[in-house]
Amino acid sequence: MPKKQKLKNLELSSTALKDLAYWQRTDPKKVERINALIEAILENPEVGIGKPERLKYNWEGLWSRRIDHTHRILYMVQGDTLFIAQMRFHY
């Protein structure tokens, strides 16, 4: 089975940018965790840390990974681009 190519581009929604700014102000440890999750997603969007989960029903096409017990990163992959929709709360 051929190895998946690493994703090359990263885009954040306006919500994700606001979420990241919130974590930078309030919890630098969360920012470290988010950075580790993003690196793992860029390597392989379907497996790795944070318990990747393909979402269903109204969320079809999106994946989630756990930042912590309460908060999730929601993302999708289009071609070689990782698009992050949010980085705070639970979907």
C-alpha positions, 0 to 999 in steps of 0.5 A: 500500500503506498504511503499517503503524501503529507498535506502541504497547505493549511487554512483556518476558518475565521472561527478557528483563528478566533479559537486559536487567539482565545487559547493563546490568551488563556491556555498556552498548554492548549496551544502546544497540544493544538500544534501537535495535533495539526502536525499529526493531521498534516502527516496523516489526517485519518490516524494518529493522536487525538482519536481521529473520528470521521463525523457522520450525518450533518457533519459528513466530510469533517473529522474531529480530534480531541484537544482535551475532554471537552474541546475538539479540532474539526477539520476536512481535507481537500486535495493537499490542503488541511482546512480547520473549521474550529478549535474550541468546544465540541461539535 
